[in-house]
Amino acid sequence: MIKVNVREFGTFELEEGATYESLARKIQTPEKPLIVAVRCGNVLRELTEVIEKSCDVKMVDLETSDGEKIYQRSLSFIMIRAAIESFKGIKVKIEHSLSKGLYCEFEYKRKLTHEDYEVIKSRMQEIISQNEPFVKKKTAIETARNTFEAYKMQSKVDLLKYRESDYINLYQCGELQNYFYGYMVPSTGYIQNFDMVKYDNGMILMHPTKYSPFMAPAFVESPKIADIFSESERWGEIMEMAYVSNLNALIEKEEHPELIQIAEALHEKKIAYIADQISKTGKRVILIAGPSSSGKTTFANRLRIQLKVNGLHPITISTDNYFVDREKTPRDEQGELDFESIDAVDVAQFNKDLMMLLDGEMVDLPVFNFHVGKREVRNKPFSIKEDQPIIIEGIHGLNEQLTSKIFKRDKFKIYVSALTQLNIDEHNRIPTTQTRLLRRIVRDNQFRGHSAKKTIGMWSSVRRGEERNIFPYQEEADAMFNTALPYELAVLKKHAEPLLEEILPSDAEYGEAVLLLKFLSYFKSIDDDTLVPYVSILKEFIGGSCFDV
């Protein structure tokens, strides 16, 4: 017998040769979110794995990020199989996340109709009802290449050129064999909740999330985010850059310096366009918000320069200087100080000072002393003129509550995020959160002396704050800017890998470090940081920016 201690559930005795799935069945109830994997020794394990020895494990369910990804990945496999079986010769492309789901497009001899999507959905339901297994197979690279060529999955064929191992793990379900970056559920019967929504030139595959673990959330259209993804696709076409293999090929041929120049020029052109919009409207309060490590600070500096080109003289105000005194800071569900809550900001004083500035009055802006946890007076009062718009960067910039006393006609809101346009292949997207986490790991080590272990440990808390304070307001923006650069992961690779390798198997963050290292292994490295312009968003994270960030 094998004894397994399950955190929060106690100790269980299992027969030799038992799998983690048999353990999960002892715990799973309809009232609990679906268990799709386990963590054993800080490493993620598939439910189909045999339990080799007594150990401590933690259940991974749909209330976790890992659980959501496993469910999403398995659902995607079923959708791809259903589409291929329903329409001979169809090609499926999983593009990016959108409206709490996955936006997918299809290449076929004609445009798919609502009825066609219903055919795919019906076939998916049949596959799910049959509870067919996902079978993992260790496959030689040459065999995998032949498989992908037969399915006309060219991006997967191209990516195999850069794989260092002689083997790759493929999953098979029915006749379809495919590669996915990450684990699967044991069988199709695990996937009970999903929906498909026809949208633009494709459809959105809706599924349960960690914030809605029992059912797929209702579809809420996000037209502005959809537009910025469409813009990213156009940029990708300009640079002929859709997949990691495209980037690797350029680096291999040493043609990446021009890619860097084009990517940065596209950024500068868009920033200039936003500056022109602001100048034409005459709005005087410019609010910039976005999630962690999206490059808000560098964007704000580059926007300030472009506004000066237009004859304006902007000033910058930080909401950080309006934090309430430390003893008045609200606490989160764990009892920790919640600096990301809008209640951590003295909104009343912030609005009062803004109104006075806009009216041409003298104002003495405060400065927050983080060492003592109190606001202090600068004793440097000043006023502004009509040609001096106010740039405000902070996580609450899109929340109307932050500037509730300022007329909407005076405000221009900008949402900034790193919405990755590059994908691993046609079925494996690069989550925007993964790019931002790697940015933050490198930046926190470079400028704050934090280890990768510490940054990863804080990430779930950061993500909770984003879901509560930023993402609900993103469609309120007047303009959006995508700070992602198609070449950046090849630059971040050499900075991040040594930091991730410092994390030990005994550390709780080890599993995430392993996944990030595997992810970075897909990329060839760009070793020369001097190719990255001093004004680049990327310099905010790797160092060497011409701005004081």
C-alpha positions in Angstrom: 0.0 0.0 0.0 1.0 3.6 -0.7 0.2 6.4 1.8 -0.5 9.8 0.2 -1.1 12.9 2.3 -3.4 15.3 0.5 -3.2 18.9 1.7 -6.5 19.9 3.3 -8.0 16.4 2.9 -5.9 14.1 5.0 -4.1 10.8 4.3 -5.2 8.1 1.9 -4.0 4.5 1.4 -3.9 3.3 -2.2 -2.9 0.1 -4.0 0.5 -0.2 -5.7 0.2 1.0 -9.2 -2.6 3.5 -8.5 -2.7 6.7 -10.4 -3.3 10.2 -9.2 -6.7 10.0 -10.9 -7.8 7.2 -8.5 -6.8 9.5 -5.7 -8.7 12.5 -7.1 -11.9 10.4 -7.4 -11.8 9.8 -3.6 -11.9 13.6 -3.1 -13.9 14.9 -6.0 -17.6 15.8 -5.2 -20.1 17.8 -7.3 -19.7 20.7 -4.8 -15.9 21.0 -5.4 -14.3 22.5 -8.6 -13.1 19.8 -11.0 -9.7 18.3 -10.1 -7.6 18.1 -13.3 -4.0 17.5 -11.9 -1.9 17.4 -8.8 1.2 19.0 -7.4 3.7 16.5 -6.0 7.0 17.8 -4.7 6.2 21.2 -6.1 6.0 19.7 -9.6 2.8 19.5 -11.6 1.7 15.9 -12.3 -0.9 14.6 -14.7 -3.7 12.5 -13.2 -2.8 9.6 -15.5 0.7 9.2 -13.8 1.3 6.3 -11.5 2.0 7.2 -7.8 5.4 5.7 -7.4 5.9 6.3 -3.7 4.3 7.8 -0.6 4.2 11.6 -0.9 2.5 14.9 0.0 0.3 16.2 -2.8 -2.0 19.2 -3.5 -5.0 18.9 -5.7 -5.0 21.2 -8.8 -8.6 22.2 -9.7 -10.3 24.8 -11.8 -9.9 27.4 -9.2 -6.2 27.5 -10.1 -4.4 29.0 -13.1 -2.8 25.7 -13.8 -6.1 23.9 -13.7 -7.7 26.5 -16.0 -4.9 26.0 -18.6 -5.2 22.2 -18.5 -8.9 22.4 -19.1 -8.5 25.0 -21.8 -5.8 22.9 -23.6 -7.9 19.7 -23.5 -11.0 21.5 -24.8 -8.9 23.0 -27.6 -7.7 19.5 -28.6 -11.3 18.3 -28.8 -12.3 21.4 -30.8 -9.5 20.9 -33.3 -10.3 17.2 -33.7 -14.0 17.9 -34.2 -13.3 20.6 -36.8 -10.9 18.3 -38.7 -13.4 15.4 -38.6 -16.3 17.6 -39.7 -14.7 19.5 -42.5 -12.0 17.8 -44.6 -8.9 20.0 -45.2 -9.8 22.6 -42.6 -7.0 24.3 -40.7 -7.6 25.6 -37.1 -5.6 28.5 -35.7 -5.9 29.4 -32.0 -5.0 33.1 -32.0 -5.3 34.7 -28.5 -7.4 35.1 -25.4 -10.5 37.3 -25.7 -13.5 37.9 -23.5 -12.6 35.1 -21.0 -12.2 32.7 -23.9 -10.0 31.7 -26.8 -10.4 33.4 -30.2 -9.9 30.9 -33.0 -10.0 31.2 -36.8 -10.4 28.6 -39.5 -8.9 28.3 -43.0 -11.3 26.4 -45.3 -12.4 26.5 -48.9 -15.3 28.8 -47.8 -16.3 30.9 -44.8 -17.8 29.0 -42.0 -21.4 29.7 -41.1 -23.4 29.6 -37.8 -24.6 26.1 -38.9 -21.0 25.0 -39.5 -20.0 26.0 -36.0 -23.0 24.1 -34.7 -21.7 21.0 -36.6 -18.3 21.4 -34.9 -20.0 21.9 -31.5 -22.2 18.8 -31.9 -19.2 16.7 -32.8 -17.3 18.0 -29.8 -20.2 16.9 -27.6 -20.2 13.5 -29.1 -16.4 13.1 -28.4 -17.0 14.2 -24.8 -19.9 11.8 -24.3 -17.7 8.9 -25.5 -15.1 9.8 -22.7 -12.2 9.0 -25.0 -8.7 9.0 -23.4 -5.9 11.5 -24.2 -2.9 9.1 -24.6 0.6 10.6 -24.3 3.2 9.1 -26.6 6.9 9.7 -26.5 7.6 10.2 -30.2 10.8 10.5 -32.3 11.3 13.9 -33.8 11.3 12.5 -37.4 8.0 10.6 -36.7 6.4 13.8 -35.3 7.6 15.8 -38.3 5.9 13.3 -40.6 2.7 13.5 -38.5 2.5 17.3 -38.6 3.3 17.3 -42.4 0.4 14.9 -43.0 -1.9 17.3 -41.1 -0.4 20.3 -42.9 0.6 21.9 -39.5 3.6 23.7 -40.9 4.4 25.9 -37.9 4.8 22.8 -35.8 7.1 21.3 -38.5 9.2 24.4 -38.5 9.5 24.6 -34.7 10.9 21.0 -34.6 14.0 22.3 -36.3 15.0 24.1 -33.1 14.2 21.3 -30.6 17.3 20.0 -28.8 15.8 16.7 -27.7 15.5 13.7 -30.0 11.9 13.1 -28.8 8.7 15.0 -28.2 5.5 14.1 -26.3 2.5 13.9 -28.5 -1.1 13.4 -27.4 -3.5 11.2 -29.2 -7.3 11.3 -29.0 -9.1 9.2 -31.6 -7.1 9.3 -34.8 -5.7 12.8 -34.1 -2.1 13.2 -32.8 -1.1 16.7 -31.8 1.5 18.6 -29.7 0.4 20.9 -26.9 2.6 22.9 -24.6 1.5 21.5 -21.2 -0.6 18.7 -19.7 -4.1 17.3 -20.5 -6.9 15.8 -18.5 -7.1 12.0 -18.6 -10.1 11.8 -21.0 -12.6 13.9 -22.9 -15.4 13.2 -20.4 -13.7 15.7 -18.0 -14.7 18.5 -20.4 -18.4 19.1 -19.5 -18.8 22.9 -19.7 -18.0 25.0 -22.8 -19.6 27.2 -25.4 -18.8 28.6 -28.8 -19.6 32.1 -29.9 -19.2 33.2 -33.5 -17.2 36.4 -33.6 -15.5 38.5 -36.3 -13.8 36.1 -38.7 -13.8 33.1 -36.3 -15.3 32.1 -33.0 -14.5 32.3 -29.3 -14.2 29.1 -27.4 -15.6 29.8 -23.9 -14.7 27.6 -20.9 -14.7 27.7 -17.1 -12.0 29.9 -15.5 -10.4 30.1 -12.1 -13.0 32.9 -11.3 -15.9 30.9 -12.7 -14.8 27.2 -12.1 -18.2 25.6 -12.4 -19.4 26.9 -15.8 -18.2 29.0 -18.8 -18.7 32.7 -18.0 -21.2 34.6 -20.1 -19.7 36.1 -23.2 -19.1 39.8 -22.8 -18.0 41.6 -26.0 -14.6 43.5 -25.7 -14.5 45.3 -29.0 -11.6 47.6 -28.1 -9.4 44.7 -27.0 -10.4 42.8 -30.1 -9.3 45.8 -32.3 -5.9 46.0 -30.6 -5.4 42.2 -31.3 -6.4 42.8 -34.9 -3.8 45.6 -35.0 -1.2 43.2 -33.6 -2.0 40.7 -36.3 -1.5 43.4 -39.0 1.8 44.3 -37.4 2.7 40.6 -37.4 2.0 40.5 -41.2 4.1 43.5 -41.8 7.0 41.9 -40.0 6.2 38.3 -41.3 6.2 37.3 -37.7 3.4 34.9 -36.5 5.2 32.0 -34.8 8.3 31.4 -32.8 9.9 29.5 -35.7 9.7 32.7 -37.8 11.7 34.6 -35.1 14.2 31.8 -34.7 14.8 31.7 -38.5 15.6 35.4 -38.5 18.0 35.1 -35.6 19.6 32.1 -37.3 20.2 34.2 -40.4 21.3 37.2 -38.4 18.4 39.3 -39.9 16.8 40.2 -36.5 18.3 43.7 -36.2 15.9 44.9 -38.9 13.0 43.2 -37.2 13.9 45.1 -34.0 14.0 48.4 -35.9 10.6 47.7 -37.6 8.9 46.7 -34.4 10.2 49.8 -32.6 9.2 52.0 -35.5 5.6 50.6 -35.3 5.6 51.4 -31.6 6.8 55.0 -32.2 4.2 55.5 -34.9 1.4 54.4 -32.7 2.5 56.6 -29.8 2.7 59.6 -32.1 -0.8 58.8 -33.3 -2.2 58.7 -29.8 -0.4 62.0 -29.0 -2.1 63.5 -32.1 -5.5 62.3 -30.9 -4.9 64.0 -27.5 -3.7 67.2 -29.1 -6.8 67.4 -31.4 -9.2 66.8 -28.5 -7.6 69.3 -26.2 -8.1 67.1 -23.2 -5.9 68.0 -20.3 -6.0 64.9 -18.0 -4.3 61.9 -19.6 -4.8 58.7 -17.6 -2.6 55.7 -18.3 -3.4 52.3 -16.7 -2.5 48.7 -17.4 -1.4 45.5 -15.6 1.9 44.8 -14.0 5.0 44.9 -16.2 3.1 46.2 -19.2 5.6 49.1 -19.7 3.4 51.9 -18.5 6.3 54.1 -17.3 8.3 54.0 -20.6 5.1 54.5 -22.6 4.2 57.6 -20.5 7.7 59.0 -21.1 7.5 58.4 -24.8 4.0 59.9 -25.0 5.3 63.0 -23.1 7.9 63.5 -25.8 5.4 63.1 -28.6 3.1 65.7 -26.9 6.1 68.1 -26.8 6.6 67.5 -30.5 3.0 68.8 -30.8 3.8 72.0 -29.0 2.4 70.9 -25.5 4.3 70.9 -22.2 2.9 68.1 -20.2 3.5 67.4 -16.5 3.4 64.1 -14.7 1.6 63.2 -11.4 1.9 59.9 -9.6 -1.0 58.5 -7.8 1.5 56.7 -5.5 2.0 60.1 -3.7 -1.7 60.0 -2.7 -1.6 56.8 -0.7 -3.4 57.1 2.6 -1.3 56.9 5.7 -0.2 53.3 6.3 -2.5 52.8 9.3 -5.5 53.7 7.1 -4.5 51.3 4.3 -7.2 48.6 3.7 -6.4 44.9 4.0 -7.2 42.0 1.6 -8.8 38.7 2.3 -5.6 37.3 3.8 -5.3 40.3 6.2 -2.3 41.8 4.2 -2.1 45.5 3.4 -3.8 46.0 0.1 -2.0 48.8 -1.7 -3.7 47.9 -5.0 -7.2 48.8 -3.7 -8.5 52.1 -4.8 -9.4 52.7 -1.1 -5.6 52.9 -0.5 -5.6 56.2 -2.4 -6.9 59.5 -1.0 -9.3 60.0 -3.9 -10.8 63.1 -2.4 -7.5 65.0 -2.0 -6.4 63.8 -5.5 -9.5 65.2 -7.1 -9.2 68.4 -5.2 -5.6 69.0 -6.3 -6.5 68.2 -9.9 -9.4 70.6 -10.0 -7.3 73.4 -8.6 -4.5 72.7 -11.2 -7.0 72.7 -14.0 -8.4 76.0 -12.8 -4.9 77.6 -12.8 -4.5 77.7 -9.1 -1.3 77.1 -7.1 -1.1 73.6 -5.7 1.5 72.0 -3.4 1.5 68.3 -4.4 2.3 65.8 -1.7 5.0 63.2 -1.7 4.5 59.8 0.0 7.3 58.7 2.3 7.3 54.9 1.9 9.8 54.5 4.8 7.4 56.0 7.4 4.2 55.3 5.5 2.9 58.9 5.5 2.4 61.7 3.0 4.6 64.7 3.4 4.4 68.3 2.0 6.9 69.3 -0.7 6.7 73.1 0.0 7.0 73.6 -3.7 3.6 75.0 -4.9 3.1 75.5 -8.6 0.4 76.1 -11.2 0.0 75.0 -14.8 -1.0 76.7 -18.1 -3.5 75.7 -20.8 -0.8 74.0 -22.8 0.2 71.7 -20.0 -1.8 68.5 -19.9 -1.4 66.3 -16.8 -0.2 62.7 -17.4 -1.3 60.3 -14.6 0.0 56.8 -14.6 -1.4 54.2 -12.2 -3.4 51.0 -12.0 -6.7 52.9 -11.3 -6.5 55.3 -14.2 -9.5 53.8 -16.1 -11.7 53.6 -13.0 -14.0 56.6 -13.0 -13.9 56.7 -9.2 -10.3 57.9 -9.3 -11.1 61.1 -11.0 -14.8 61.3 -10.2 -14.8 65.1 -9.8 -13.2 65.8 -13.2 -15.5 66.2 -16.2 -15.2 63.3 -18.7 -14.7 65.9 -21.5 -11.4 66.8 -19.9 -10.1 63.1 -19.6 -8.3 60.9 -22.1 -7.9 57.3 -20.9 -5.2 54.9 -22.3 -5.0 51.2 -21.6 -1.5 49.7 -21.9 -0.8 46.0 -22.0 1.6 43.4 -23.5 -0.8 41.6 -25.8 1.6 39.1 -27.3 1.2 38.7 -31.1 3.7 35.9 -31.4 2.5 32.3 -30.9 4.4 29.0 -30.4 2.5 27.4 -33.3 -1.0 27.4 -34.7 -2.4 25.6 -31.6 -0.2 26.9 -28.8 -0.5 30.6 -28.0 1.8 32.6 -25.8 -0.3 33.8 -22.8 0.2 37.6 -22.2 0.6 36.9 -18.5 3.7 34.7 -19.2 5.5 37.5 -21.1 4.7 39.9 -18.3 5.9 37.6 -15.6 9.2 37.1 -17.4 9.5 40.9 -17.8 8.9 41.3 -14.1 11.3 38.6 -13.0 14.1 40.3 -15.0 13.2 43.8 -13.9 12.7 43.0 -10.2 16.1 41.4 -10.1 17.8 44.2 -12.1 16.4 47.1 -10.2 15.0 45.8 -6.9 17.4 42.9 -6.1 14.5 40.4 -5.9 15.0 36.7 -6.7 12.9 35.0 -9.3 11.5 32.9 -6.5 10.2 36.0 -4.7 8.7 37.5 -7.9 6.9 34.2 -8.8 5.7 33.9 -5.2 4.0 37.3 -5.4 2.5 36.8 -8.9 -0.8 35.2 -7.9 -1.5 38.2 -5.6 -0.6 40.6 -8.4 -2.9 38.8 -10.8 -5.8 38.9 -8.3 -5.4 42.7 -8.1 -5.4 43.0 -11.8 -8.6 41.1 -12.2 -10.3 43.3 -9.6 -8.8 46.7 -10.3 -7.7 46.8 -14.0 -9.3 44.4 -16.4 -13.0 45.3 -15.6 -12.3 48.9 -16.8 -10.2 48.2 -19.9 -13.0 48.9 -22.4 -13.4 52.4 -20.8 -10.2 53.5 -22.6 -10.1 56.1 -25.4 -7.0 54.5 -26.8 -5.1 51.3 -26.3 -1.4 50.5 -26.8 0.1 47.1 -27.1 3.6 47.2 -25.6 4.5 43.6 -26.7 7.5 43.3 -29.0 7.8 40.2 -31.3 11.5 39.8 -30.5 11.5 40.5 -26.7 11.4 36.9 -25.5 14.6 36.1 -27.4 16.2 39.0 -25.5 14.7 38.2 -22.1 15.8 34.5 -22.4 19.4 35.0 -21.4 18.4 37.4 -18.5 15.7 35.1 -17.1 17.1 31.6 -17.4 19.9 32.0 -14.8 17.4 33.5 -12.3 14.9 30.7 -12.9 17.7 28.0 -12.5 18.4 29.3 -9.0 15.0 28.0 -7.8 15.3 24.7 -6.0 13.1 21.6 -6.3 12.2 22.1 -2.6 10.8 25.6 -3.4 7.1 26.1 -3.9 7.9 28.1 -7.0 9.9 25.3 -8.6 7.1 24.0 -10.8 6.4 27.4 -12.4 10.2 27.9 -12.9 10.4 24.5 -14.8 7.5 25.6 -17.0 9.0 29.0 -17.8 12.4 27.4 -18.6 10.7 24.9 -20.9 8.9 27.8 -22.6 12.1 29.8 -23.1 13.8 26.7 -24.6 11.7 27.2 -27.7 13.5 30.5 -28.5 16.9 31.2 -29.9 18.6 33.9 -27.9 19.4 37.5 -29.0 22.6 38.1 -27.1 23.4 41.7 -28.0 21.3 44.1 -25.8 22.7 47.1 -27.6 20.5 46.2 -30.6 17.5 47.3 -28.4 17.0 51.1 -28.7 17.4 53.2 -25.5 13.8 54.4 -25.8 12.4 50.8 -26.1 9.7 49.5 -23.7 12.0 46.5 -23.3 14.8 48.7 -21.7 12.5 49.3 -18.8 13.0 45.6 -17.8 16.6 44.7 -19.0 18.1 48.1 -18.1 19.7 50.8 -20.2 16.7 53.0 -20.7 17.2 56.7 -21.5 14.3 57.4 -19.3 14.5 57.4 -15.5 12.3 54.3 -14.9 
